[in-house]
Amino acid sequence: RLVPSDKKHRHDWMILPEHAKGAKDGDLVAARLLPHRGYGPKKAEIVDIFGHSDYPKDASIQAIAAHGIPMGFSDDERSDAAAA
């Protein structure tokens, strides 16, 4: 199960083993909801694993993800930096 950090989502999400992508208990992850009809827990799949929730950067990573700020650099940005 995934416990969303965003308080808009009041319920846990179900992560099936084939959608876990190696995430372990306590990992800080990004997930997306899967199409859902009917009753029962909503299902989601792990999109990215940021690290363990005990890390000091936990709050920063959550804020960055919540506001859609990209993490890391694109290939073009890395090429430009290498050329400079």
PDB file of N, CA, C and O in Angstrom:
ATOM      1  N   ARG A   1       0.838  -1.202   0.000  1.00  0.00           N
ATOM      2  CA  ARG A   1       0.000   0.000   0.000  1.00  0.00           C
ATOM      3  C   ARG A   1       0.864   1.239   0.000  1.00  0.00           C
ATOM      4  O   ARG A   1       1.983   1.248   0.512  1.00  0.00           O
ATOM      5  N   LEU A   2       0.318   2.274  -0.583  1.00  0.00           N
ATOM      6  CA  LEU A   2       0.998   3.564  -0.658  1.00  0.00           C
ATOM      7  C   LEU A   2       0.175   4.576   0.132  1.00  0.00           C
ATOM      8  O   LEU A   2      -1.037   4.685  -0.054  1.00  0.00           O
ATOM      9  N   VAL A   3       0.836   5.306   1.002  1.00  0.00           N
ATOM     10  CA  VAL A   3       0.179   6.360   1.768  1.00  0.00           C
ATOM     11  C   VAL A   3       0.556   7.684   1.109  1.00  0.00           C
ATOM     12  O   VAL A   3       1.707   8.106   1.217  1.00  0.00           O
ATOM     13  N   PRO A   4      -0.382   8.355   0.427  1.00  0.00           N
ATOM     14  CA  PRO A   4      -0.057   9.613  -0.246  1.00  0.00           C
ATOM     15  C   PRO A   4       0.325  10.704   0.759  1.00  0.00           C
ATOM     16  O   PRO A   4      -0.283  10.819   1.823  1.00  0.00           O
ATOM     17  N   SER A   5       1.327  11.493   0.412  1.00  0.00           N
ATOM     18  CA  SER A   5       1.720  12.608   1.282  1.00  0.00           C
ATOM     19  C   SER A   5       0.832  13.823   1.030  1.00  0.00           C
ATOM     20  O   SER A   5       0.737  14.710   1.878  1.00  0.00           O
ATOM     21  N   ASP A   6       0.184  13.867  -0.128  1.00  0.00           N
ATOM     22  CA  ASP A   6      -0.728  14.961  -0.456  1.00  0.00           C
ATOM     23  C   ASP A   6      -2.050  14.728   0.268  1.00  0.00           C
ATOM     24  O   ASP A   6      -2.707  13.710   0.053  1.00  0.00           O
ATOM     25  N   LYS A   7      -2.434  15.658   1.115  1.00  0.00           N
ATOM     26  CA  LYS A   7      -3.632  15.497   1.940  1.00  0.00           C
ATOM     27  C   LYS A   7      -4.935  15.507   1.138  1.00  0.00           C
ATOM     28  O   LYS A   7      -5.991  15.181   1.681  1.00  0.00           O
ATOM     29  N   LYS A   8      -4.877  15.880  -0.158  1.00  0.00           N
ATOM     30  CA  LYS A   8      -6.075  15.808  -1.007  1.00  0.00           C
ATOM     31  C   LYS A   8      -6.525  14.359  -1.178  1.00  0.00           C
ATOM     32  O   LYS A   8      -7.709  14.087  -1.377  1.00  0.00           O
ATOM     33  N   HIS A   9      -5.588  13.451  -1.099  1.00  0.00           N
ATOM     34  CA  HIS A   9      -5.888  12.028  -1.252  1.00  0.00           C
ATOM     35  C   HIS A   9      -6.058  11.441   0.138  1.00  0.00           C
ATOM     36  O   HIS A   9      -5.085  11.288   0.876  1.00  0.00           O
ATOM     37  N   ARG A  10      -7.295  11.111   0.495  1.00  0.00           N
ATOM     38  CA  ARG A  10      -7.600  10.690   1.862  1.00  0.00           C
ATOM     39  C   ARG A  10      -7.368   9.213   2.118  1.00  0.00           C
ATOM     40  O   ARG A  10      -7.309   8.790   3.273  1.00  0.00           O
ATOM     41  N   HIS A  11      -7.236   8.418   1.060  1.00  0.00           N
ATOM     42  CA  HIS A  11      -7.135   6.974   1.239  1.00  0.00           C
ATOM     43  C   HIS A  11      -5.817   6.449   0.669  1.00  0.00           C
ATOM     44  O   HIS A  11      -5.227   7.035  -0.239  1.00  0.00           O
ATOM     45  N   ASP A  12      -5.384   5.334   1.229  1.00  0.00           N
ATOM     46  CA  ASP A  12      -4.196   4.658   0.702  1.00  0.00           C
ATOM     47  C   ASP A  12      -4.482   4.112  -0.694  1.00  0.00           C
ATOM     48  O   ASP A  12      -5.633   3.878  -1.060  1.00  0.00           O
ATOM     49  N   TRP A  13      -3.433   3.918  -1.451  1.00  0.00           N
ATOM     50  CA  TRP A  13      -3.556   3.326  -2.783  1.00  0.00           C
ATOM     51  C   TRP A  13      -2.939   1.937  -2.743  1.00  0.00           C
ATOM     52  O   TRP A  13      -1.982   1.696  -2.007  1.00  0.00           O
ATOM     53  N   MET A  14      -3.484   1.037  -3.527  1.00  0.00           N
ATOM     54  CA  MET A  14      -2.981  -0.324  -3.615  1.00  0.00           C
ATOM     55  C   MET A  14      -1.920  -0.388  -4.717  1.00  0.00           C
ATOM     56  O   MET A  14      -2.152   0.050  -5.844  1.00  0.00           O
ATOM     57  N   ILE A  15      -0.766  -0.935  -4.378  1.00  0.00           N
ATOM     58  CA  ILE A  15       0.307  -1.143  -5.356  1.00  0.00           C
ATOM     59  C   ILE A  15       0.445  -2.650  -5.542  1.00  0.00           C
ATOM     60  O   ILE A  15       0.837  -3.356  -4.613  1.00  0.00           O
ATOM     61  N   LEU A  16       0.130  -3.137  -6.717  1.00  0.00           N
ATOM     62  CA  LEU A  16       0.293  -4.555  -7.014  1.00  0.00           C
ATOM     63  C   LEU A  16       1.773  -4.847  -7.246  1.00  0.00           C
ATOM     64  O   LEU A  16       2.507  -3.960  -7.681  1.00  0.00           O
ATOM     65  N   PRO A  17       2.225  -6.062  -6.967  1.00  0.00           N
ATOM     66  CA  PRO A  17       3.655  -6.384  -7.111  1.00  0.00           C
ATOM     67  C   PRO A  17       4.229  -6.043  -8.482  1.00  0.00           C
ATOM     68  O   PRO A  17       5.375  -5.603  -8.580  1.00  0.00           O
ATOM     69  N   GLU A  18       3.454  -6.239  -9.530  1.00  0.00           N
ATOM     70  CA  GLU A  18       3.967  -5.945 -10.881  1.00  0.00           C
ATOM     71  C   GLU A  18       4.100  -4.446 -11.150  1.00  0.00           C
ATOM     72  O   GLU A  18       4.667  -4.051 -12.169  1.00  0.00           O
ATOM     73  N   HIS A  19       3.589  -3.616 -10.254  1.00  0.00           N
ATOM     74  CA  HIS A  19       3.663  -2.163 -10.424  1.00  0.00           C
ATOM     75  C   HIS A  19       4.579  -1.518  -9.383  1.00  0.00           C
ATOM     76  O   HIS A  19       4.679  -0.292  -9.329  1.00  0.00           O
ATOM     77  N   ALA A  20       5.247  -2.325  -8.556  1.00  0.00           N
ATOM     78  CA  ALA A  20       6.072  -1.789  -7.466  1.00  0.00           C
ATOM     79  C   ALA A  20       7.431  -1.280  -7.940  1.00  0.00           C
ATOM     80  O   ALA A  20       8.010  -0.402  -7.301  1.00  0.00           O
ATOM     81  N   LYS A  21       7.949  -1.808  -9.039  1.00  0.00           N
ATOM     82  CA  LYS A  21       9.233  -1.397  -9.608  1.00  0.00           C
ATOM     83  C   LYS A  21      10.378  -1.420  -8.589  1.00  0.00           C
ATOM     84  O   LYS A  21      11.283  -0.588  -8.649  1.00  0.00           O
ATOM     85  N   GLY A  22      10.332  -2.364  -7.666  1.00  0.00           N
ATOM     86  CA  GLY A  22      11.417  -2.524  -6.707  1.00  0.00           C
ATOM     87  C   GLY A  22      11.317  -1.646  -5.470  1.00  0.00           C
ATOM     88  O   GLY A  22      12.225  -1.661  -4.639  1.00  0.00           O
ATOM     89  N   ALA A  23      10.251  -0.887  -5.325  1.00  0.00           N
ATOM     90  CA  ALA A  23      10.089  -0.038  -4.139  1.00  0.00           C
ATOM     91  C   ALA A  23       9.918  -0.922  -2.908  1.00  0.00           C
ATOM     92  O   ALA A  23       9.284  -1.976  -2.961  1.00  0.00           O
ATOM     93  N   LYS A  24      10.500  -0.465  -1.796  1.00  0.00           N
ATOM     94  CA  LYS A  24      10.413  -1.203  -0.544  1.00  0.00           C
ATOM     95  C   LYS A  24       9.648  -0.385   0.485  1.00  0.00           C
ATOM     96  O   LYS A  24       9.429   0.812   0.303  1.00  0.00           O
ATOM     97  N   ASP A  25       9.249  -1.035   1.556  1.00  0.00           N
ATOM     98  CA  ASP A  25       8.530  -0.369   2.630  1.00  0.00           C
ATOM     99  C   ASP A  25       9.353   0.811   3.150  1.00  0.00           C
ATOM    100  O   ASP A  25      10.527   0.655   3.485  1.00  0.00           O
ATOM    101  N   GLY A  26       8.733   1.991   3.217  1.00  0.00           N
ATOM    102  CA  GLY A  26       9.415   3.188   3.705  1.00  0.00           C
ATOM    103  C   GLY A  26      10.051   4.032   2.623  1.00  0.00           C
ATOM    104  O   GLY A  26      10.555   5.116   2.917  1.00  0.00           O
ATOM    105  N   ASP A  27      10.045   3.570   1.365  1.00  0.00           N
ATOM    106  CA  ASP A  27      10.620   4.361   0.273  1.00  0.00           C
ATOM    107  C   ASP A  27       9.733   5.556  -0.053  1.00  0.00           C
ATOM    108  O   ASP A  27       8.507   5.482   0.041  1.00  0.00           O
ATOM    109  N   LEU A  28      10.362   6.639  -0.430  1.00  0.00           N
ATOM    110  CA  LEU A  28       9.664   7.828  -0.910  1.00  0.00           C
ATOM    111  C   LEU A  28       9.568   7.694  -2.428  1.00  0.00           C
ATOM    112  O   LEU A  28      10.589   7.624  -3.112  1.00  0.00           O
ATOM    113  N   VAL A  29       8.349   7.656  -2.952  1.00  0.00           N
ATOM    114  CA  VAL A  29       8.142   7.362  -4.369  1.00  0.00           C
ATOM    115  C   VAL A  29       7.206   8.364  -5.015  1.00  0.00           C
ATOM    116  O   VAL A  29       6.476   9.086  -4.336  1.00  0.00           O
ATOM    117  N   ALA A  30       7.238   8.395  -6.334  1.00  0.00           N
ATOM    118  CA  ALA A  30       6.218   9.070  -7.136  1.00  0.00           C
ATOM    119  C   ALA A  30       5.379   7.962  -7.751  1.00  0.00           C
ATOM    120  O   ALA A  30       5.910   6.952  -8.213  1.00  0.00           O
ATOM    121  N   ALA A  31       4.071   8.156  -7.755  1.00  0.00           N
ATOM    122  CA  ALA A  31       3.176   7.146  -8.298  1.00  0.00           C
ATOM    123  C   ALA A  31       2.081   7.824  -9.104  1.00  0.00           C
ATOM    124  O   ALA A  31       1.810   9.015  -8.949  1.00  0.00           O
ATOM    125  N   ARG A  32       1.464   7.040  -9.962  1.00  0.00           N
ATOM    126  CA  ARG A  32       0.316   7.561 -10.708  1.00  0.00           C
ATOM    127  C   ARG A  32      -0.825   6.570 -10.554  1.00  0.00           C
ATOM    128  O   ARG A  32      -0.634   5.355 -10.537  1.00  0.00           O
ATOM    129  N   LEU A  33      -2.018   7.137 -10.441  1.00  0.00           N
ATOM    130  CA  LEU A  33      -3.202   6.299 -10.314  1.00  0.00           C
ATOM    131  C   LEU A  33      -3.475   5.568 -11.619  1.00  0.00           C
ATOM    132  O   LEU A  33      -3.293   6.120 -12.705  1.00  0.00           O
ATOM    133  N   LEU A  34      -3.906   4.343 -11.502  1.00  0.00           N
ATOM    134  CA  LEU A  34      -4.309   3.555 -12.664  1.00  0.00           C
ATOM    135  C   LEU A  34      -5.813   3.720 -12.859  1.00  0.00           C
ATOM    136  O   LEU A  34      -6.521   4.049 -11.907  1.00  0.00           O
ATOM    137  N   PRO A  35      -6.310   3.499 -14.073  1.00  0.00           N
ATOM    138  CA  PRO A  35      -7.757   3.598 -14.301  1.00  0.00           C
ATOM    139  C   PRO A  35      -8.500   2.717 -13.297  1.00  0.00           C
ATOM    140  O   PRO A  35      -8.090   1.593 -13.004  1.00  0.00           O
ATOM    141  N   HIS A  36      -9.598   3.256 -12.782  1.00  0.00           N
ATOM    142  CA  HIS A  36     -10.306   2.565 -11.710  1.00  0.00           C
ATOM    143  C   HIS A  36     -11.813   2.716 -11.907  1.00  0.00           C
ATOM    144  O   HIS A  36     -12.315   3.807 -12.177  1.00  0.00           O
ATOM    145  N   ARG A  37     -12.509   1.612 -11.766  1.00  0.00           N
ATOM    146  CA  ARG A  37     -13.972   1.630 -11.799  1.00  0.00           C
ATOM    147  C   ARG A  37     -14.486   0.854 -10.600  1.00  0.00           C
ATOM    148  O   ARG A  37     -13.868  -0.111 -10.149  1.00  0.00           O
ATOM    149  N   GLY A  38     -15.592   1.281 -10.109  1.00  0.00           N
ATOM    150  CA  GLY A  38     -16.228   0.520  -9.051  1.00  0.00           C
ATOM    151  C   GLY A  38     -15.694   0.844  -7.670  1.00  0.00           C
ATOM    152  O   GLY A  38     -15.194   1.938  -7.408  1.00  0.00           O
ATOM    153  N   TYR A  39     -15.816  -0.133  -6.806  1.00  0.00           N
ATOM    154  CA  TYR A  39     -15.469   0.040  -5.405  1.00  0.00           C
ATOM    155  C   TYR A  39     -14.122  -0.587  -5.100  1.00  0.00           C
ATOM    156  O   TYR A  39     -13.513  -1.244  -5.946  1.00  0.00           O
ATOM    157  N   GLY A  40     -13.675  -0.371  -3.882  1.00  0.00           N
ATOM    158  CA  GLY A  40     -12.415  -0.950  -3.455  1.00  0.00           C
ATOM    159  C   GLY A  40     -11.302   0.065  -3.530  1.00  0.00           C
ATOM    160  O   GLY A  40     -11.509   1.197  -3.969  1.00  0.00           O
ATOM    161  N   PRO A  41     -10.122  -0.340  -3.101  1.00  0.00           N
ATOM    162  CA  PRO A  41      -8.999   0.612  -3.082  1.00  0.00           C
ATOM    163  C   PRO A  41      -8.568   1.005  -4.490  1.00  0.00           C
ATOM    164  O   PRO A  41      -8.620   0.204  -5.424  1.00  0.00           O
ATOM    165  N   LYS A  42      -8.148   2.240  -4.614  1.00  0.00           N
ATOM    166  CA  LYS A  42      -7.613   2.698  -5.901  1.00  0.00           C
ATOM    167  C   LYS A  42      -6.249   2.064  -6.101  1.00  0.00           C
ATOM    168  O   LYS A  42      -5.483   1.887  -5.154  1.00  0.00           O
ATOM    169  N   LYS A  43      -5.961   1.727  -7.346  1.00  0.00           N
ATOM    170  CA  LYS A  43      -4.673   1.102  -7.668  1.00  0.00           C
ATOM    171  C   LYS A  43      -3.760   2.133  -8.322  1.00  0.00           C
ATOM    172  O   LYS A  43      -4.213   3.025  -9.038  1.00  0.00           O
ATOM    173  N   ALA A  44      -2.467   1.989  -8.059  1.00  0.00           N
ATOM    174  CA  ALA A  44      -1.475   2.910  -8.613  1.00  0.00           C
ATOM    175  C   ALA A  44      -0.231   2.127  -8.993  1.00  0.00           C
ATOM    176  O   ALA A  44      -0.041   0.984  -8.579  1.00  0.00           O
ATOM    177  N   GLU A  45       0.609   2.768  -9.789  1.00  0.00           N
ATOM    178  CA  GLU A  45       1.907   2.179 -10.114  1.00  0.00           C
ATOM    179  C   GLU A  45       3.002   3.165  -9.739  1.00  0.00           C
ATOM    180  O   GLU A  45       2.826   4.380  -9.831  1.00  0.00           O
ATOM    181  N   ILE A  46       4.128   2.623  -9.317  1.00  0.00           N
ATOM    182  CA  ILE A  46       5.281   3.438  -8.957  1.00  0.00           C
ATOM    183  C   ILE A  46       5.907   3.965 -10.243  1.00  0.00           C
ATOM    184  O   ILE A  46       6.146   3.206 -11.182  1.00  0.00           O
ATOM    185  N   VAL A  47       6.169   5.265 -10.280  1.00  0.00           N
ATOM    186  CA  VAL A  47       6.795   5.896 -11.439  1.00  0.00           C
ATOM    187  C   VAL A  47       8.277   6.130 -11.175  1.00  0.00           C
ATOM    188  O   VAL A  47       9.102   5.954 -12.071  1.00  0.00           O
ATOM    189  N   ASP A  48       8.621   6.526  -9.950  1.00  0.00           N
ATOM    190  CA  ASP A  48      10.007   6.829  -9.610  1.00  0.00           C
ATOM    191  C   ASP A  48      10.228   6.585  -8.121  1.00  0.00           C
ATOM    192  O   ASP A  48       9.321   6.776  -7.311  1.00  0.00           O
ATOM    193  N   ILE A  49      11.425   6.167  -7.773  1.00  0.00           N
ATOM    194  CA  ILE A  49      11.802   5.965  -6.375  1.00  0.00           C
ATOM    195  C   ILE A  49      12.868   7.001  -6.046  1.00  0.00           C
ATOM    196  O   ILE A  49      13.919   7.042  -6.686  1.00  0.00           O
ATOM    197  N   PHE A  50      12.592   7.850  -5.034  1.00  0.00           N
ATOM    198  CA  PHE A  50      13.507   8.930  -4.677  1.00  0.00           C
ATOM    199  C   PHE A  50      14.476   8.539  -3.576  1.00  0.00           C
ATOM    200  O   PHE A  50      15.553   9.127  -3.479  1.00  0.00           O
ATOM    201  N   GLY A  51      14.138   7.590  -2.765  1.00  0.00           N
ATOM    202  CA  GLY A  51      14.973   7.185  -1.642  1.00  0.00           C
ATOM    203  C   GLY A  51      14.093   6.777  -0.482  1.00  0.00           C
ATOM    204  O   GLY A  51      12.887   6.591  -0.643  1.00  0.00           O
ATOM    205  N   HIS A  52      14.689   6.638   0.676  1.00  0.00           N
ATOM    206  CA  HIS A  52      13.952   6.219   1.861  1.00  0.00           C
ATOM    207  C   HIS A  52      13.412   7.432   2.595  1.00  0.00           C
ATOM    208  O   HIS A  52      14.054   8.482   2.613  1.00  0.00           O
ATOM    209  N   SER A  53      12.248   7.302   3.194  1.00  0.00           N
ATOM    210  CA  SER A  53      11.585   8.433   3.846  1.00  0.00           C
ATOM    211  C   SER A  53      12.323   8.937   5.081  1.00  0.00           C
ATOM    212  O   SER A  53      11.980  10.003   5.591  1.00  0.00           O
ATOM    213  N   ASP A  54      13.314   8.218   5.577  1.00  0.00           N
ATOM    214  CA  ASP A  54      14.098   8.668   6.733  1.00  0.00           C
ATOM    215  C   ASP A  54      15.215   9.634   6.345  1.00  0.00           C
ATOM    216  O   ASP A  54      15.861  10.203   7.224  1.00  0.00           O
ATOM    217  N   TYR A  55      15.454   9.828   5.069  1.00  0.00           N
ATOM    218  CA  TYR A  55      16.534  10.708   4.624  1.00  0.00           C
ATOM    219  C   TYR A  55      16.231  12.150   4.990  1.00  0.00           C
ATOM    220  O   TYR A  55      15.069  12.556   4.969  1.00  0.00           O
ATOM    221  N   PRO A  56      17.244  12.928   5.324  1.00  0.00           N
ATOM    222  CA  PRO A  56      17.023  14.332   5.698  1.00  0.00           C
ATOM    223  C   PRO A  56      16.399  15.167   4.592  1.00  0.00           C
ATOM    224  O   PRO A  56      15.727  16.157   4.880  1.00  0.00           O
ATOM    225  N   LYS A  57      16.603  14.793   3.329  1.00  0.00           N
ATOM    226  CA  LYS A  57      16.068  15.560   2.200  1.00  0.00           C
ATOM    227  C   LYS A  57      14.600  15.272   1.926  1.00  0.00           C
ATOM    228  O   LYS A  57      14.040  15.783   0.956  1.00  0.00           O
ATOM    229  N   ASP A  58      13.974  14.463   2.764  1.00  0.00           N
ATOM    230  CA  ASP A  58      12.595  14.011   2.555  1.00  0.00           C
ATOM    231  C   ASP A  58      11.637  15.162   2.270  1.00  0.00           C
ATOM    232  O   ASP A  58      10.903  15.111   1.283  1.00  0.00           O
ATOM    233  N   ALA A  59      11.623  16.184   3.097  1.00  0.00           N
ATOM    234  CA  ALA A  59      10.688  17.300   2.918  1.00  0.00           C
ATOM    235  C   ALA A  59      10.961  18.055   1.627  1.00  0.00           C
ATOM    236  O   ALA A  59      10.023  18.477   0.949  1.00  0.00           O
ATOM    237  N   SER A  60      12.222  18.231   1.279  1.00  0.00           N
ATOM    238  CA  SER A  60      12.565  18.937   0.043  1.00  0.00           C
ATOM    239  C   SER A  60      12.099  18.164  -1.178  1.00  0.00           C
ATOM    240  O   SER A  60      11.550  18.744  -2.115  1.00  0.00           O
ATOM    241  N   ILE A  61      12.317  16.861  -1.170  1.00  0.00           N
ATOM    242  CA  ILE A  61      11.914  16.038  -2.306  1.00  0.00           C
ATOM    243  C   ILE A  61      10.397  16.067  -2.465  1.00  0.00           C
ATOM    244  O   ILE A  61       9.899  16.136  -3.589  1.00  0.00           O
ATOM    245  N   GLN A  62       9.659  16.017  -1.366  1.00  0.00           N
ATOM    246  CA  GLN A  62       8.202  16.070  -1.440  1.00  0.00           C
ATOM    247  C   GLN A  62       7.732  17.405  -2.003  1.00  0.00           C
ATOM    248  O   GLN A  62       6.813  17.441  -2.821  1.00  0.00           O
ATOM    249  N   ALA A  63       8.351  18.503  -1.575  1.00  0.00           N
ATOM    250  CA  ALA A  63       7.963  19.828  -2.065  1.00  0.00           C
ATOM    251  C   ALA A  63       8.271  19.967  -3.552  1.00  0.00           C
ATOM    252  O   ALA A  63       7.458  20.500  -4.307  1.00  0.00           O
ATOM    253  N   ILE A  64       9.430  19.496  -3.974  1.00  0.00           N
ATOM    254  CA  ILE A  64       9.814  19.567  -5.387  1.00  0.00           C
ATOM    255  C   ILE A  64       8.816  18.783  -6.239  1.00  0.00           C
ATOM    256  O   ILE A  64       8.354  19.272  -7.270  1.00  0.00           O
ATOM    257  N   ALA A  65       8.489  17.577  -5.810  1.00  0.00           N
ATOM    258  CA  ALA A  65       7.549  16.737  -6.571  1.00  0.00           C
ATOM    259  C   ALA A  65       6.148  17.339  -6.574  1.00  0.00           C
ATOM    260  O   ALA A  65       5.466  17.311  -7.599  1.00  0.00           O
ATOM    261  N   ALA A  66       5.718  17.877  -5.452  1.00  0.00           N
ATOM    262  CA  ALA A  66       4.362  18.439  -5.350  1.00  0.00           C
ATOM    263  C   ALA A  66       4.161  19.628  -6.280  1.00  0.00           C
ATOM    264  O   ALA A  66       3.047  19.872  -6.743  1.00  0.00           O
ATOM    265  N   HIS A  67       5.230  20.368  -6.555  1.00  0.00           N
ATOM    266  CA  HIS A  67       5.119  21.554  -7.403  1.00  0.00           C
ATOM    267  C   HIS A  67       5.570  21.307  -8.840  1.00  0.00           C
ATOM    268  O   HIS A  67       5.651  22.242  -9.637  1.00  0.00           O
ATOM    269  N   GLY A  68       5.863  20.051  -9.172  1.00  0.00           N
ATOM    270  CA  GLY A  68       6.215  19.706 -10.538  1.00  0.00           C
ATOM    271  C   GLY A  68       7.555  20.258 -10.995  1.00  0.00           C
ATOM    272  O   GLY A  68       7.773  20.445 -12.192  1.00  0.00           O
ATOM    273  N   ILE A  69       8.449  20.520 -10.059  1.00  0.00           N
ATOM    274  CA  ILE A  69       9.780  21.029 -10.412  1.00  0.00           C
ATOM    275  C   ILE A  69      10.613  19.847 -10.888  1.00  0.00           C
ATOM    276  O   ILE A  69      10.714  18.844 -10.180  1.00  0.00           O
ATOM    277  N   PRO A  70      11.210  19.942 -12.069  1.00  0.00           N
ATOM    278  CA  PRO A  70      11.997  18.810 -12.567  1.00  0.00           C
ATOM    279  C   PRO A  70      13.231  18.568 -11.705  1.00  0.00           C
ATOM    280  O   PRO A  70      13.879  19.503 -11.236  1.00  0.00           O
ATOM    281  N   MET A  71      13.536  17.294 -11.511  1.00  0.00           N
ATOM    282  CA  MET A  71      14.737  16.910 -10.771  1.00  0.00           C
ATOM    283  C   MET A  71      15.773  16.427 -11.764  1.00  0.00           C
ATOM    284  O   MET A  71      15.470  15.613 -12.637  1.00  0.00           O
ATOM    285  N   GLY A  72      16.980  16.918 -11.640  1.00  0.00           N
ATOM    286  CA  GLY A  72      18.029  16.518 -12.561  1.00  0.00           C
ATOM    287  C   GLY A  72      18.022  17.394 -13.800  1.00  0.00           C
ATOM    288  O   GLY A  72      17.351  18.426 -13.840  1.00  0.00           O
ATOM    289  N   PHE A  73      18.767  16.981 -14.806  1.00  0.00           N
ATOM    290  CA  PHE A  73      18.917  17.764 -16.030  1.00  0.00           C
ATOM    291  C   PHE A  73      18.596  16.905 -17.243  1.00  0.00           C
ATOM    292  O   PHE A  73      18.789  15.689 -17.225  1.00  0.00           O
ATOM    293  N   SER A  74      18.107  17.544 -18.289  1.00  0.00           N
ATOM    294  CA  SER A  74      17.817  16.831 -19.533  1.00  0.00           C
ATOM    295  C   SER A  74      19.126  16.562 -20.269  1.00  0.00           C
ATOM    296  O   SER A  74      20.167  17.122 -19.926  1.00  0.00           O
ATOM    297  N   ASP A  75      19.065  15.704 -21.280  1.00  0.00           N
ATOM    298  CA  ASP A  75      20.259  15.417 -22.087  1.00  0.00           C
ATOM    299  C   ASP A  75      20.785  16.683 -22.757  1.00  0.00           C
ATOM    300  O   ASP A  75      21.997  16.893 -22.820  1.00  0.00           O
ATOM    301  N   ASP A  76      19.875  17.534 -23.261  1.00  0.00           N
ATOM    302  CA  ASP A  76      20.286  18.784 -23.903  1.00  0.00           C
ATOM    303  C   ASP A  76      21.016  19.696 -22.915  1.00  0.00           C
ATOM    304  O   ASP A  76      22.030  20.307 -23.254  1.00  0.00           O
ATOM    305  N   GLU A  77      20.490  19.781 -21.694  1.00  0.00           N
ATOM    306  CA  GLU A  77      21.128  20.616 -20.686  1.00  0.00           C
ATOM    307  C   GLU A  77      22.510  20.096 -20.317  1.00  0.00           C
ATOM    308  O   GLU A  77      23.435  20.880 -20.111  1.00  0.00           O
ATOM    309  N   ARG A  78      22.652  18.788 -20.233  1.00  0.00           N
ATOM    310  CA  ARG A  78      23.971  18.202 -19.940  1.00  0.00           C
ATOM    311  C   ARG A  78      24.943  18.457 -21.089  1.00  0.00           C
ATOM    312  O   ARG A  78      26.118  18.736 -20.853  1.00  0.00           O
ATOM    313  N   SER A  79      24.467  18.365 -22.321  1.00  0.00           N
ATOM    314  CA  SER A  79      25.321  18.635 -23.487  1.00  0.00           C
ATOM    315  C   SER A  79      25.790  20.075 -23.502  1.00  0.00           C
ATOM    316  O   SER A  79      26.962  20.353 -23.756  1.00  0.00           O
ATOM    317  N   ASP A  80      24.865  21.000 -23.228  1.00  0.00           N
ATOM    318  CA  ASP A  80      25.211  22.429 -23.177  1.00  0.00           C
ATOM    319  C   ASP A  80      26.243  22.697 -22.091  1.00  0.00           C
ATOM    320  O   ASP A  80      27.179  23.470 -22.299  1.00  0.00           O
ATOM    321  N   ALA A  81      26.078  22.062 -20.934  1.00  0.00           N
ATOM    322  CA  ALA A  81      27.032  22.258 -19.834  1.00  0.00           C
ATOM    323  C   ALA A  81      28.398  21.696 -20.195  1.00  0.00           C
ATOM    324  O   ALA A  81      29.421  22.299 -19.870  1.00  0.00           O
ATOM    325  N   ALA A  82      28.427  20.551 -20.861  1.00  0.00           N
ATOM    326  CA  ALA A  82      29.702  19.955 -21.250  1.00  0.00           C
ATOM    327  C   ALA A  82      30.400  20.831 -22.299  1.00  0.00           C
ATOM    328  O   ALA A  82      31.623  20.969 -22.282  1.00  0.00           O
ATOM    329  N   ALA A  83      29.622  21.417 -23.203  1.00  0.00           N
ATOM    330  CA  ALA A  83      30.202  22.278 -24.234  1.00  0.00           C
ATOM    331  C   ALA A  83      30.748  23.567 -23.641  1.00  0.00           C
ATOM    332  O   ALA A  83      31.706  24.134 -24.166  1.00  0.00           O
ATOM    333  N   ALA A  84      30.151  24.029 -22.560  1.00  0.00           N
ATOM    334  CA  ALA A  84      30.621  25.282 -21.933  1.00  0.00           C
ATOM    335  C   ALA A  84      31.904  25.003 -21.203  1.00  0.00           C
ATOM    336  O   ALA A  84      32.481  25.908 -20.600  1.00  0.00           O
TER     337      ALA A  84
END
